[in-house]
Amino acid sequence: MVVRYMGTKRHMADHVRDTIGDLTHAGRVVDLFSGMGSVAESLQNTASVVTNDALSFTAALSRARFTALQRSAEAPSTLVRLRPAYDARLRELTQKYSTQLASEHRALTGTRLDLVEYMQRAAHVGNSAAHRRAARAAAVASTSEHYELASLYFSAGYLSLQQAIEVDSIRSAIDGDTQLNDRDWLLGAWITATSVLVNAPGHTAQFLRPNSASAHARIVRTWGRSVWDEFIIALDSVALVGTEKWRSNNSVFVGDALDLISTGQLRDVGTIYADPPYTKDQYSRYYHVYETLYRYDYPDSSGAGRNRSDRFTTGFSLKSAVVASFHDLCRNVARMRVPLVVSYPSSGLLTELDLTVADVASQYFNDVETLSFEANHSTMGGSTGTSKKTATENLYVCTI
């Protein structure tokens, strides 16, 4: 997996691939809620794919892996190409934040309470008028001064200030690069490198605090690592998937899944695969750091999590809207006259309303088959209790 992702279907990908392979409809497979692309990757020897996700950063990773035809150079020479611009912005930001960097160094080499105080007192866009003014200025700057978002938003929380400066400096180098065909690869590797070091429990709804000796040791250890070093590794891990011919037939969309299937944008479709959210948690809140970094748009910021206000929401995660959302999904796919395969656990939000996917789908499809598998779902800090919970994962195979 490129970036750790709640609800990933890596554990189910082979079951989904085999189920789709048993269907007779020819054409591309559409993954409506593609996330990190586990299902799309599993289909590389089976069928061309169309991926869709509501978050822009996941789409960049999908383009880098599933639609890019080739890269301009290998990773070592690419790093040589990027390094001068990276070093230049790194020097500028290091000088600008020299006082704060010294304070951070004292906190990291001091006691646990020193680090607690440093993180509590740290200024960011969500709590500082000065930082908000700086963000507004950086947002419209046309020089290297545009590249300060991570430092202003996420330092001394999700990242150390030193790491945030590196994140901004790498983005400056990427945006100034002349090899535009490499952009998704470079941005995907940049997001991946950041995700490896992010000070969070696997998602970014909140960051970790040094509330115990073990947490303190973890933060000190993680904040001592280099984002640039992880970027070097990530350039290799964000690898092209499948053959060039397979990638040339794939497509990537960004948007609401229900909008995509209702607007007639899809062509040459053989099967629709849907893995909608199944809890009341809106997934976008768990990935707002990566989304904001990718968009680099200096949004408003609020709360301890430094969240953006325009996060995507879906009716699949609302008890009042989940039934209507499933009706929209089934109705629109049935109109396309292609099979629909849906992943949904027995513990999903729809189940709380005493309904199953089959109950809804049978109103639009002639046949609905239910296949069930035991799976361990990672909570990644999204729920109380253990980090893993056992669930019955169902595949609903709906055909006309």
N, C-alpha and C positions, 0 to 999 in steps of 0.2 A: 504494500500500500504506500502511495506517495505521501499523503498526509493522513494522519489518523482521523477517522470519521465515524461519528455515531450512526448506527443503523446500516453500516456497510453490509453488502451482500456477498462478501468474499466467501463466507462459509456456505453460501447457497448457490454460488455462481455455476458450479458444475451441474447441479440439479436443474437450474433455470436453462442452461445451455442444452441439456439433454431433452428437457421437456419441449423447448422450442424446436429442437431438431426433429422431434417426432411429428410435428405438424407439417402439413403438405403444402401450405401456401408459400409461394416463391416471393422473394423481395427482401428488402432490408428490414432489419429488426430495429424498432424504435424503443429506446430506453428513456422513458419519460421523466424519471427521477434518478439521474445517472450517478450523482455524487462523485466518488473517486473512480468510477468506471470499471468496477470489478466484473460486472456482467459483460460489458462491451469487450473487455480484454479476453474473457473466456470464449468469445465468439469469433476470434480472429481467424480460425481455421474453418468456420462454419458459415458465416453470413456477414455481409456488410452491415454497418450499424449507423443509426442516428442517435446521438446522445442529446439530452436536454437537462438542464438544471436551472433553478432560479438564481443561483449565485454565480457571479461573474468569474471568481477565481477558480472554481471547479471547471468551468468551461475552458479557461485558458489551459489548464492541465490536460483536458480532453483534446484540445486542438494540438497541443504539443506532442501528445502520444498517439492520437488516432487519425489525424488528418494531415499533419506535416509530412511532406514528401521526402525531404532531405535537409541536412544542416550545412551551413556554409563551411564549417571547419570542426575539427575535433575539440574537445574541452580544453586541452592545454593551450592551444593557440588562441582560443576564444578568451581565455583568462588573460593572456598577454594583451589582447586587444582592449579589454575592459579596464585593466589595472590603472592606467594613468588617470582616467576620469574618476575612478574610485578613490585613488590616493589624494587627488586634488580636493574633492569634497570632504574627505575624511579629515584632512588638515584644517580646513575651514571650520568645520563643526567642532573639532577637538579644541581649537583655539577659542571659539565662541563659548563653549561649555566648560572651560578649564576649571572654573571654581566649583561647579557642580560635580565634575568628574573627581576632583580632589575629595569632596564630601562623600561621594559614593565609595571611593577607595577606603576612606577611614571607616565607613560603616561596614564594608565587607571584611576588613581585617580586624574589626573590633568584636564586641560581644553580640549576642543575639538581640539584646535590647537596643543596641546601637542601630542594628539593621531595621528593627521594628520602627524606631523613631524616624529613621531616614525615609522609609517607605510611607509612613503616615504624613510626613511633612512635605513630601515631594509635590511640586507643582505640575499640573498638566492642564490640558484644555478644559477638562470638566470642572476644575476648581479654581482656576486662575484667570483673572481678567487680562493679565499681561500675556499669558500664553494664548488666549483667544485672539488678542490683537496681533500677536506674532503669526498665528495660523492664518488670519485673514490676509496679512501681508504676503506670506509665503504662497498662498493659494494663487495669487495673481502675478507673482514674480516670474519673469521670463529668463532668468539666469539660474545659476546653480543654487541660488537662495530659495528656489522653489522646493528643494529637497530637504525637508525638515519634519515631515509628518510624524514619523515614528518617534522622534525625539520629543515632540510636543505632546503627543497623545498617549504613548504606551510605555515610556521609560519609567524606571523605578516602580514597575508593576509587572507587566507581562514580559518585559525585557529589562536588562540593566540599561542605564544611559549609554554606556559604552557600546553595547550591542545595538541599541536603537540608532546610534550614530552610524554604525556599520550598515544597518539595514537601509538607512536613507542614502548612504554613499553608494551602495550597490545599485539602488534604483536610479540614482543620477547617472551612473555609468550605462545602465541598460537603456534608459531613455535617450541617451546621446549616441547610442550605437547605430551605425549605418547599415548593418545587416538586418533589415526588417523581417526577413523570413525566419530569423532566429528568435524573434521577440517572445513568442509564447513559450518556447523552450527556456529562455533566460528568466522570464517572469515566473514560470512554473518552478524552476530550480530555486529561485529567490524565496518564493512562498514556502517551498519544502524545507529549505534551510532554516527559515524562521520558525517553522512549526517544530523542528527538532529541539530548539532551544527555548521555546515559549514557556514561561513560568506559569503553568496552568495544568489542570488535571486531565489533559487529553482534549479539552475543548476550551474555548475562550470566553465563556459567559462570565468567568471570574478568574482572578489570578490568585496564586498561592501566597500566603503570608508566613513569616517565620514564627509561628505560634508554638513550636516545639523544637527541641534540639535537632531532631531528624529533619524537620522542614527547613530549619535554618541551614543545616549542612547541605541540604539539597540545593537551596537557592544560591548559596555561596559557590558551590561547585558548578552549577549551571551558568551562573553569571560570569564565571571565569573563562568560559569558552568563547570562541570566535565565530561570528556569523560568516565571515569570509571563508574560513576553513570549511564550514558546513556547506557553503555554496559550491565549493570545489567538488565536494562529494556528490552533492545533489545534481550537478550537471550530468553525471553519469547515471544516477538513479532515475531521472526523468527521461527514460529511454523511449525510442520509437517502438511501437507495438506492431507486430504483423509485417506483412510484405508491403512494398510501396504500392502495388496494385490494389491491395485491400484498403489501404489508407486513402487512396485516391477516390474510392467510392463511398467514403464515410462523410457524415455531416455533423456539425455541432450547433445546437441552438441554446439560447439563454432566455428563460422566461417561465411564466406560469404554465404548467403542463396542460391544464384544462384549456387555456387559451390556444396552445399550439395545436391541439387536436380539433379545435372548433373553427379554425381560420383557414383551413385548406392549404397550409404551407407544405404539408408532407407529401412526398412523391415516392413512387416505387416502393411501397410499404408492403411487407409480407406478414408481419406480426407486431403487435404493440405489447411491450412489457412495462408494467407499472409496479413500482415499489413505493407507494405513498407513505407519508409519515403515519405513525399509528398511536402516538401519545399526544397529550395536550401541550407538550413542549414545542414551541416554534423553533425549528432547527437553526434559523438564521441568527438567533441570539447566541448560539454556540460557536459561530464562526465569524462574528462581526469584525474581529481584528484582521483576519485574512482578507475579508471582503473590502475593508477600508484601506488596507495596504495596497491591494490590487488596484482599486479604483483611484487611489491617491487623490481624493477629491476634497479633503479637508472639511468633513461634515461637522454638524453640531455634535456635541458630546455631553453625556450626562451619566450620573450615577457612579458608584464605585467601580463598575465594570467598564466605564468610559464608552458607553454604547452609542451608536448612531440611532437617530430617531426614525429613519426611513427603512428599517429592516423589513424584509419580505415576510408576509404572513400567508398562511394557507388554511382553507376551510377544512382540510383533512385533519387538522389539529384542534378544531373547535367542535365541542360537543353539539353545539347548535347548528353546525353547518356540515358535519361529516357525512351525513346521509345524503344530503343534496349534492355534495361533491362526488360521491360514488355514483349517484344517478347520472350526473353530467359526464363522468368518465365512461361509464358503460354505454350510455345513449350515443355519444359521439363516435366511439370506436365501432359500435354496431353499425352505424351509418356508413362507415368506411368499408364494411363487409370483409373485415379481416379478423383473425383470432386475437383475443386479449388474454394475456397471462398476468395474473396479479399475485404478488407476494404480500401476505398479511398474516400476522401472528394471531393466535387464539386469544391473546391478552390485549388486543387492540382496542382503541376507543370505540369503534363500531360495535364491538362485542358488549360493551357496557350498556348499549341500547338494545340488547337482545337481538342483534342482527348479525348476519355473516355476509361476506362478499357474495356468496352464492345466492342469498336471498334477493339481493339487488340485481345481480347479473342475470339471473334467470328470467327477469322481466324483459330482457333485451336480446338474449342469446338462446338458441335452440338447445344447446347442451352446455352444462357447466360441470366439470369434473374437479374434485378436490383431492389434492395430493398433500400429505402431511409429513413433516420431518421434525425431529428434535434438534434444537439449536441453542447455543449459549449466546445471549445478547450482552454486549458490553454496555454498562451504564456510563462509563467514562466520567464519573462524577455527576452525571445528570440526574441521578436518583439517590435516595438514601439507601444505606445497607451495603451489600456486597458489590464488588466491581463487575461481577457476572451474574446473570440470572437466566435460568432455564426457561425456554418458551417453546411452544409448538408452532413452528413456522408452516404456513399453508401456502400452497401454490394452487390458485384457481385458474383452470384452463377453460376459457369461454370461447365457444365456436358457434358460428351461424349455421 
